[in-house]
Amino acid sequence: MAFHLTHRYGDTEPGEPGSDFLALLRELEARPEDTEHGSVAVTHESEWCLSVSRGGYLIFENLETGGERHMESVPTNKILELWRHLAQGNLEQIQKELWLPGY
């Protein structure tokens, strides 16, 4: 399954089996005053995306068809787990989580 990473300042790159999701997440630690560039994301080829903002605010949505849902204060280990599921195409596992509707 193909996926890509979106970095804090908008650069994207193809994902690989050894992609460093923790490094992607840690991009949010630098320059906390920069609120304009406050999220990073992993997007599956199906257009399902998991984006994370500071404080563990996680959004799961399909970039083409919508279906937005979110979780707040998600711990790092859970974010990494969900990104791994998304990269592997395990959408059903992600959808089983306790999501709140909308953004």
Buried (B, 14 or more C-beta within 10 A) or exposed (E): EEBBBBBBEEEEEEBEEEBEBEEBBEBBEEEEEEEEBBBBBBBBEBEBBBBBBEEBBBBBBBEEEEEEBBBEEBEEEBBBBBBBBBBEBBBEBBEEBEBEEEE
